């Protein structure tokens, strides 16, 4: 593979490292905000009865995203089963369920 506009070799390595650094920095800042904002809001609003920490939010979002991916996978698999049933159940090549 290649990256359009980037020469093979060291320039490609440098480009990928630069892009990965930007992505990592952006993700780290976003996670820090999600982890710190609930604590700041409870302190500013003097809410002591209900505390929902930033790490809990990260866990819930992670589980929700994983669940969505699992459901999408099941729907795609059922779609392929429907195609196979219309063809009389015959499969060829790598598509065998």
ABEGO torsion letter per residue (X at the ends): XBBBGBBBEAAAAAAAAAAAAAAAAAAAAAAAAAAAAAAAAAAAAGBAABBBBAAAAAAAAAAAAAAAAAAAAAAAAAAAAAAAAAAGGBBBEABBX
